[in-house]
Structure formats: structure tokens, C-alpha cells
Amino acid sequence: MSEKKNEAVDEIGRGPLSRGSVVIYRMLVLEAQLLLATLPTSLAVLLLGRDPSNLPLFVLALVPVAPALVAGVAATRAAAADPDLAPGRHFFRAYRRDLVATLRWALPAALILAVLTVNLTHLGAVDGGAALRPAILLLAVIALIWCGHMTVLTATFRFRTRDAARIALAQILPRFGFSLGVLSLVVISAFLTIAFSELVVLMLLWAAVVLLALMARPVIADVATRFTRDTSAAES
């Protein structure tokens, strides 16, 4: 592995300008791949108006984002472990490998979040419905944070879906820092969408993926130590 890294460094160059150019190139390639993978979501969002009644449809339209994020996190980690001038191959390999595994949990999660948003938008029509708003919001927050943990687990490990789901749920409180980081990314994305447009969020997908991969290092190390026999994932 060290020989491959040395060869990659020689290919890229050892100067700060060469390395900086490569980082920018990798981020541009990653962003282009993320935009391509989330194209169905982009088209759906363009067709949906900003009416609260469209929130459940908007949530369902986000399903393609999950495989893109999983592939992005996997590609970011792979590029860090095996630097070269062809970063695109890491994303496509991870996308093909993890697509089905991701959809197994992303589809049910999207349906649950869609139901929660329906309830939120219609609470006013129910007597005493306002009292349920905090509980529904809490469930939605937990679901979103759980999705963040599942994204990292799917990108890094080959657990069965039900096992990964249990581990992700068990990690929400112990790995509070990562959970708070995921929630922060969601809040920032929502703010940018409301204050500006969905286009701004799409242009910053690469940053969200890189931050997610960086924040996930303690989670990955803990899961590798506690739930796997091979701890190599924690070192990469």
C-alpha cells in the first residue's frame, strides 16, 4: 500500500501547487458525479412548487440523494487512502456496489418522513394537534440523524440492513458529536433552500459529502472496533 501511495504522490507531484490543484480537481469531479446521481431529484424539485402541501412529495424526491451520498462518502475515503488522478472510478464503483443496499433503508426512511410531514402540515385541522408537533418533529429529527449514520455505515461496511439499522440507532446518542453534525448539515441545507434556492444546495453537495466523511471517522473507528473483526476500516 505504501508503494502505491508513493507512486501516486510521484504522479501527482510533491509541491503545494500540484497538490492543491489535485484537490480542486477531485472536488470538481465529485460534484459533477453527485449532480449526475441526483438528477432525478433536481428535476422533481423543479417541478414541485414551494407549497407546504408538496413537502411529502419533496421528501420522496430526495430518495436518489441517499445512494449519491453513500457513494460520495465511500469515494472520499477511498481517494484519501489511495490518491491518484482518476478519482471518478471510486464513486462509480461505490454507487454500483451500494445502490441496492442503500435503497433498502432509504426508501422506508423516506416513506416514514413523508408520513411525518403530512401529519405536520395537517395538524391545524385536528383539535389539539399542535400538542403533537414537538413529538413529530423529534421523530423526524431522529429519522434524519439515523439516515446520516446509515449513510456512513453503508459506505464503509458490508453489514446486513437490519444489523446496520440497529447499530445506527444505537450510535445516535453515544456518538452525539456526529449526530449533531448530521443535524447541522440538514439545518444548513434547509436554510439555504429557503433563503436562496435548491441550486445552492446542489452546488455545495461536495462540501456536505466531505464534511460527512470527516465527521464520521470516530463513528467508523468505534463501529469497526466493536462490531467487526477487521479494524482496517478504522485506520483508513
C-alpha positions as CSV (number, residue, x, y, z in Angstrom):
1,M,0.0,0.0,0.0
2,S,2.8,2.4,0.9
3,E,4.5,1.8,-2.5
4,K,1.2,2.6,-4.3
5,K,0.8,5.8,-2.3
6,N,4.4,6.8,-3.2
7,E,3.7,6.1,-6.8
8,A,0.6,8.2,-6.6
9,V,2.4,11.1,-4.9
10,D,5.1,11.0,-7.6
11,E,2.4,11.1,-10.3
12,I,0.6,14.0,-8.7
13,G,3.6,15.9,-7.6
14,R,5.0,16.9,-4.2
15,G,4.7,20.7,-4.5
16,P,1.8,22.6,-2.7
17,L,0.5,23.9,-6.1
18,S,0.3,20.4,-7.6
19,R,-1.4,19.0,-4.5
20,G,-3.8,22.0,-4.3
21,S,-4.7,21.6,-8.0
22,V,-5.4,17.9,-7.5
23,V,-7.7,18.6,-4.5
24,I,-9.7,21.1,-6.6
25,Y,-9.9,18.6,-9.5
26,R,-11.1,15.9,-7.2
27,M,-13.8,18.1,-5.7
28,L,-15.0,19.2,-9.2
29,V,-15.2,15.6,-10.3
30,L,-17.0,14.6,-7.1
31,E,-19.5,17.5,-7.5
32,A,-20.2,16.5,-11.2
33,Q,-20.8,12.9,-10.2
34,L,-23.1,14.0,-7.3
35,L,-25.1,16.2,-9.6
36,L,-25.5,13.4,-12.1
37,A,-26.6,10.9,-9.5
38,T,-29.1,13.3,-8.0
39,L,-30.5,14.5,-11.4
40,P,-33.9,12.8,-10.8
41,T,-34.2,14.8,-7.5
42,S,-33.3,18.0,-9.2
43,L,-35.9,17.5,-11.9
44,A,-38.6,16.6,-9.4
45,V,-37.8,19.6,-7.2
46,L,-38.0,22.0,-10.2
47,L,-41.5,20.6,-11.0
48,L,-42.7,21.0,-7.4
49,G,-43.8,24.3,-6.2
50,R,-43.0,25.7,-2.7
51,D,-46.4,24.9,-1.3
52,P,-46.4,23.2,2.1
53,S,-48.7,20.5,0.6
54,N,-45.8,19.4,-1.6
55,L,-43.5,18.6,1.3
56,P,-44.2,14.9,1.3
57,L,-43.5,14.7,-2.4
58,F,-40.3,16.7,-1.9
59,V,-39.2,14.2,0.8
60,L,-39.9,11.3,-1.5
61,A,-38.0,13.0,-4.3
62,L,-34.9,13.0,-2.1
63,V,-34.5,9.2,-2.3
64,P,-31.9,9.4,-5.1
65,V,-29.8,11.6,-2.8
66,A,-29.1,8.7,-0.4
67,P,-27.2,6.5,-2.9
68,A,-25.3,9.6,-4.1
69,L,-24.2,10.5,-0.6
70,V,-23.2,6.9,0.2
71,A,-21.1,6.7,-3.0
72,G,-19.6,10.2,-2.2
73,V,-18.5,9.2,1.3
74,A,-17.1,6.0,0.0
75,A,-15.3,7.8,-2.8
76,T,-13.9,10.4,-0.4
77,R,-12.5,7.8,1.9
78,A,-11.1,5.7,-1.0
79,A,-9.4,8.7,-2.5
80,A,-7.8,9.6,0.8
81,A,-6.5,6.0,1.2
82,D,-5.5,5.6,-2.5
83,P,-4.7,9.0,-4.0
84,D,-4.5,9.2,-7.8
85,L,-5.6,11.3,-10.7
86,A,-8.7,9.2,-11.5
87,P,-11.0,9.9,-8.5
88,G,-14.1,9.2,-10.6
89,R,-13.7,5.5,-10.5
90,H,-14.1,5.4,-6.7
91,F,-17.6,7.0,-6.9
92,F,-19.0,4.8,-9.7
93,R,-17.7,1.6,-8.1
94,A,-19.2,2.5,-4.8
95,Y,-22.5,3.6,-6.4
96,R,-22.9,0.3,-8.2
97,R,-21.9,-1.7,-5.2
98,D,-24.1,0.0,-2.6
99,L,-27.2,1.1,-4.6
100,V,-29.4,-1.8,-3.6
101,A,-28.2,-1.8,0.0
102,T,-28.9,1.9,0.3
103,L,-32.3,1.8,-1.2
104,R,-33.3,-1.0,1.3
105,W,-33.2,1.6,4.1
106,A,-33.6,4.9,2.2
107,L,-37.0,4.0,0.8
108,P,-38.6,3.1,4.1
109,A,-37.0,6.1,5.8
110,A,-38.4,8.4,3.0
111,L,-41.8,7.0,3.4
112,I,-41.7,7.5,7.2
113,L,-40.5,11.1,6.8
114,A,-43.2,11.7,4.2
115,V,-45.9,10.5,6.6
116,L,-44.5,12.7,9.3
117,T,-44.5,15.8,7.1
118,V,-48.1,15.0,6.1
119,N,-49.0,15.0,9.8
120,L,-47.1,18.2,10.4
121,T,-48.8,20.1,7.6
122,H,-52.3,19.0,8.7
123,L,-52.0,19.3,12.5
124,G,-54.1,22.5,12.3
125,A,-57.1,20.6,11.1
126,V,-57.1,18.4,14.2
127,D,-58.3,19.5,17.6
128,G,-55.2,19.6,19.9
129,G,-53.0,18.8,17.0
130,A,-50.5,21.5,18.0
131,A,-49.6,19.4,21.1
132,L,-48.3,16.7,18.9
133,R,-45.9,18.9,16.9
134,P,-42.9,18.5,19.2
135,A,-43.2,14.7,19.2
136,I,-43.5,14.6,15.4
137,L,-40.6,16.9,15.0
138,L,-38.5,14.8,17.4
139,L,-39.3,11.7,15.4
140,A,-38.3,13.4,12.2
141,V,-35.0,14.6,13.7
142,I,-34.2,11.1,14.9
143,A,-35.0,9.7,11.5
144,L,-32.8,12.2,9.7
145,I,-29.9,11.6,12.1
146,W,-30.4,7.8,11.7
147,C,-30.1,8.3,7.9
148,G,-26.8,10.0,8.4
149,H,-25.4,7.1,10.4
150,M,-26.8,4.6,7.9
151,T,-25.1,6.6,5.1
152,V,-21.7,6.2,6.8
153,L,-22.3,2.5,7.7
154,T,-23.4,1.6,4.2
155,A,-20.4,3.4,2.6
156,T,-17.9,1.7,4.9
157,F,-19.1,-1.7,6.0
158,R,-21.0,-4.6,4.5
159,F,-23.5,-5.2,7.3
160,R,-26.9,-6.7,6.7
161,T,-29.5,-4.0,6.5
162,R,-31.2,-4.9,9.8
163,D,-27.9,-5.1,11.6
164,A,-26.8,-1.8,10.2
165,A,-30.1,-0.3,11.3
166,R,-29.7,-1.4,14.8
167,I,-26.1,-0.2,15.0
168,A,-27.0,3.2,13.6
169,L,-29.8,3.6,16.1
170,A,-27.5,2.5,18.9
171,Q,-24.9,5.1,17.9
172,I,-27.1,8.1,17.8
173,L,-26.6,9.1,21.5
174,P,-23.1,7.7,22.1
175,R,-21.8,9.4,19.0
176,F,-23.6,12.7,19.8
177,G,-21.0,14.8,18.0
178,F,-21.6,13.1,14.7
179,S,-25.3,13.1,15.2
180,L,-25.2,16.9,15.9
181,G,-23.0,17.3,12.8
182,V,-25.6,15.5,10.6
183,L,-28.4,17.6,12.1
184,S,-26.4,20.8,11.4
185,L,-25.9,19.8,7.8
186,V,-29.7,19.2,7.5
187,V,-30.5,22.6,9.1
188,I,-28.0,24.4,6.9
189,S,-29.3,22.8,3.8
190,A,-32.9,23.7,4.7
191,F,-31.8,27.3,5.4
192,L,-30.0,27.6,2.1
193,T,-33.0,26.1,0.3
194,I,-35.5,28.6,1.9
195,A,-33.3,31.6,1.8
196,F,-31.8,31.1,-1.6
197,S,-32.7,28.1,-3.8
198,E,-32.2,24.4,-4.2
199,L,-29.5,25.2,-6.7
200,V,-27.2,26.5,-4.0
201,V,-27.5,23.2,-2.0
202,L,-26.8,21.2,-5.1
203,M,-23.7,23.2,-5.8
204,L,-22.4,22.5,-2.3
205,L,-23.1,18.8,-2.3
206,W,-19.4,18.0,-2.5
207,A,-18.8,20.0,0.7
208,A,-21.5,18.1,2.6
209,V,-20.1,14.8,1.5
210,V,-16.5,15.7,2.5
211,L,-17.7,17.0,5.9
212,L,-19.8,13.9,6.4
213,A,-16.8,11.7,5.7
214,L,-14.5,13.7,8.0
215,M,-17.0,13.8,10.9
216,A,-17.6,10.1,10.6
217,R,-14.1,9.0,11.4
218,P,-14.8,8.4,15.2
219,V,-18.0,6.6,14.3
220,I,-16.3,4.3,11.8
221,A,-13.4,3.6,14.3
222,D,-15.9,2.7,17.0
223,V,-18.0,0.5,14.8
224,A,-15.0,-1.3,13.4
225,T,-13.7,-2.0,16.9
226,R,-17.0,-3.1,18.5
227,F,-18.8,-4.8,15.6
228,T,-16.2,-6.2,13.2
229,R,-13.2,-8.5,13.4
230,D,-11.2,-6.4,10.9
231,T,-10.4,-3.0,12.2
232,S,-8.7,-1.8,9.0
233,A,-11.7,0.4,8.2
234,A,-11.0,2.4,11.3
235,E,-7.5,3.2,10.0
236,S,-8.4,4.4,6.5
